[in-house]
Amino acid sequence: MRKLLLATTAIAFGYSVAAPAFAEFNDRNIRVSNGINEDHPVGNGIKAMQACLDQKSGGKLKLTAFWGGALGGDLQATQALRSGVQEAVVTSSSPLVGIIPALGVFDLPFLFANAQEAYTVLDGDFGDMMNEKLEAAGLVNLAYWENGFRNLSNSVRPVTKWEDFEGMKVRVMQNNIFLDTFQNLGANATPMAFGEVFSALETKAIDAQENPYVTIDTSKFFEVQKYVTETNHAYTPFLFLFSKPIFDSYTPEEQAALRECAVVGRDEERKVIQDLNKKSLEKIKEAGLEVNTLSAEEQARIREKSMVVYEKHKAEIGAEVVDAILAKLEEIRK
């Protein structure tokens, strides 16, 4: 009888040890808003993040992604997070500058020379500092995902140095830093809705545009352009933002799982977007475009030329933010 009691107690103890593994997790449906479509690498990141959450929460934490701005634009969705009426959004930094001016630092030209520099900065102390600013605005950034580098295509000439921009009519987003960047290089910066760009390039109303390789590929800009230069003039991160009021209501175990799994999703999303960029670049080359890169010396030269743009926008971004990122980059490049 005593043996039976001991065996029963041991089994019960085994269950009691196993049970709390998911005891601190509640059934939650986490709505994630996106402005992009499901076939974007963010979709791969969401799947990887969900697989991680399934493992950690026993299937209790569920992500429900809404694609193509189904829950509103990125800014609208972000405001819903701050109000505590929606859980999460994956958004680029640019639309949020009106809420957190410091995010304008990521619009500064020729900031990062390559993706690894960006990852080192975003995933380190500087990224943590920016996350504190986001939390003060009612937003928890779980991880920095990737939108990627923007590059130049044009129909006029190869661009291998900043003087080659002279007189070139370049379509840019309606963003003051982008406008100042290209005007400073001698180009005629022309704001234009994205949907108008292809026909404007085709009719030579504009000479050039700037976007990631994937966009140049999928929008078929290579059909109406002759040259592409890997300028890497702007790197835009995606932020996986969570509503702070909602996040604060979650258990510590749920919060930890979301943070850890957002990093798993980040790594997958970055890998997929890098692979996709390589494939898009190959398609652009196969279409017959001449592809150029800026040498390391020219990158340094064009960055120096662009420092006037940094100075002009330093106050609105925050001098401490601009100085901090430049100091970090100088440390990395030593």
N, C-alpha and C positions, 0 to 999 in steps of 0.2 A: 504493500500500500504506500509505504514511504517512497519507494522507487518511482511508483506511478505519480505520486504528488510532485516529486522532484522533476520528473520528466515533463509533467504538465506545466510546472512553474517555469522550466527552461524554455518550453515552446512559447509560453505567454510572454516571457521576457524578450524572446527573439522578436515576437511581433511588436512589442512595445518599443524596441530599438528601431525596427524598420519603419514603423508607422510615422514617427515624427519627421521622417525624411521629407514628406510632402505636407506635414501638418501646418506649417507656417505659410502655405500657399492657398489662396482663395481662387475660386473660378472667376476669371476676369476676361472680358472681351475688350481688347485694346485696339481702338480705331486709329489707323495710321494714314494720314492724308499725304498725297503726293501730287505734284503738278505734272509729272512725267508718266509715260505709259508703262505697262507691266513688263514689256520686253526690254526695258532699260536695265542695265546692270543692278540698279537698286532692287529690282525684282529678285535677282539672285541673292542679294544681301538679305532681303526679307525672309526668303526661304531658309537660308543658313541660320539666321537669327531664330526663326521659329523652331527649327530642329534642335537647337541648343536649349531653347526654353522648354520644349517638350521633355527633354532629358532632365532638366533641373527641377521642373515644377510638376512632373508627372502629367503633363498635358493640361494643367490648370490655367496657365497664362497663354492666351490665344491672341495672335495679331490678326486683325482684319484690315487689309490694305484697300484703300480707295484711290484709284488711279485717275490720271488725266484731270486733276482738279475737281473731282466729283463732289468734294466737300467744300469747294471754294478755292480761291487762289492761295498761294503760300502765305501772303501777309494776313489774309482773312483767317486762314486756319491757325496761324500763330497767335493771333489775337484771341481766338477761341480757346487755345491752350491756356493763355494767361488768365482768362476768365474762369477756367476750370470746367468748361463744358465739352471739351474734347481732349482725348489723351495725348496723341502724338502727331508729329508731322516730320517728313523729310524735306528739307528746303535748302536752297543755296543761301549763302550769306547776304547777297546783294539786296534782296527785297526787304531785309530787316534793318537796314541802316537807319531808317527813321525811328526805330524803337531803340536800337543799341548802336549809336554812332560809331563806336569802336570797331564794329564789324567792317567798316569801310576800309580798314587796313588791308583786307584781302583783295580790294580792287586796285591797290597801288601797283604801278607797272613794273614788270621785270623783277618782281619781288623774289621769287624762287627760281633757281636755275634748273631744277629738275624735281621729279616727284619725291625722291628720297629726302631732299631738303624740306619739302613741305611736310612730309610725314614726321620728321624729327621735330619740327617746330610745333605742329598741331598736337602730336601725341605726348608732348612734354610739358614743361613748366609754363610756356607761353599759352598753350591751349588751356591749361588749368586756370590761368589768369582770366582768359576770355570767358571760360565757363562760369567763373564767379560773377562776372558782369551780366551774363545771361540769367543766372539764378536771381540776381537782384531785380531783374525784370519779370520774374515769375516763370522762368523757363529752365528746365534741366537738360543740358546737352549730354546725351548718353555716349556719343562718340562722333568723331569727324569722319564722315564718309567722303566720297569723291565725285565732284562734277568734272574737274580736270582742267588741263591747260587749253588756252585759246591760241590759235595760230592764224597766220595771215594767208589769204589767197588773193591773187590779182591777175589782171589781163594785160599789164603794161610792161613789167620788167622783173628780172630776178631781184629779190631783196636780200642783200647780204650784209648791209651796214645801214646805219640810221639815215644817211643822206639819200638812200634809195626811196625813202618815203616821200620825198619832196614833190609836192603838187598832186600826189595821188589822192583820188576821191574815194575815201574809205567809209563804208557803212559801219556805224557803231551803235550800241545800245544807248538809250536816253539816260546817260549816266555821266555826271559832270567830270569824274576822274577819267573815264574813258575818253571823253571829248578833249580834255586838256592833254592827255597822253599823246594822242595822235596829232593834235595841232602843234604840240611842242616838237614833234619830229618832222614838222613841215608838211604834213598831210592835210587834206581838206576833209575834216571829220564830219560825217553826215548822219545824223540820227534818222532811223527809218524803222518801221514795223517789220518784224521778221518775215511775215508773209509776202512782203513786197520785194524782198532781196533778189530772188532768182531772176525775175523779169527785169529788174533794174540793172543787174549784171549783164543780162542777155542783150539789152538795148544800149549798153554802155552809158547809161545814166550815172552809174557809179563804176569805178575801176576795181574795187576790192571790198572784201569783207573779212571779218575775223570771228572764228568759232573753233571748237574742238574738231579734230579730224573726223570723229564719228558723225558730227553734224554736217561737215563738208561733204562727206560720203552720202549719208542718207538723204540729204537735201539736193543731191546731184549738182552741187555748185561746180564740180570739176568739169561739167559739160560746157560751162561758159567762162572758164578761167584757164590761164596758161601756166601760172606759177604758184607754188605753195612754199612758204618759208616757215620752218619751225622756230617761230619767234618766242614761244612760251611767255608771251607778254603779260598774261594774267592767269592765275590759278584760282579757281573757285572751289571751295569745299562745300559739300553738303553737310548739314547738321541734322542729327537725329534728335529732335527736340521732344521733350515730354513736359506735360503740364505740371508745374511745381505743386499747385494745390492738390492735384490728384496723386502725384508721386509721393507727397508727404503723408498721404493717407494709407499707403501700402506698407506691408511689413518689411522689416530690414532684409529678410530673405528674398522677398519679391524684388526689392530695390536692387540688391546685389546681383540677382539673376538677370535683370534687365540690363544693367551696366555691363556685365560680363558677356552676355549674348549679343549686345549691340556691337561689341568689339569683334566677336566672331563674324557677325554680318558685315562689319566694316572691312575686314580682311578679305572676305570673299568678294564683296562689291568692288574693292580696289583692284583685285586680281582680274576680275572679269572685264572691267573698264579698260585696264591696261592692255589686255589681250585684244579687245575690240578695237582700240585705237591703232594697234599694230596692223590688224587686218584692214582697217579703213585706209591707213596710209598706203598699204600695198595696192589696194583698189585704185587709189588716186594716182599712184605711179603707173599702174597698168593702163589707166585712161590716157596716159601720154603727157601728164603734167611734169614740169621740171620742179624737183623738190630740192630746196636749199636749207641749210641750217646756219645759225649764227655761231661763229667761233667763240670760244671762251673769252678771248680778248675783246671781241665785238660785244659780247654780252655785258662785260664789265664796262665797256665804253658807253653803251646805250643805257645802262643802268645809271651811270654817272650823269648822262645827259638828262635823264628823267627825274633827277633829284629835285628839280624845281617844282615838279608836280607834288612830290612828297611834302615839300615846304609849304606849298599853297594850301594843302588840305590837312596839314598836321594839326591845326587847332581844332577843327571840327571832328576829327577822328579821336584826338587825344594825344598830346605830345608824349605822354608816358608810354602809350601803346606803340606808337611809331618807333620811339627810341628803343623800347624793349625788343621788338622783333628784329630791328636792324642789329642790335647788339648780339642777339642770339645767332643770327645768320653770320655775323663776322666771326663769332666763336666756332661755328660749324666749319667755315671755310678756311680756317687756319691750318 
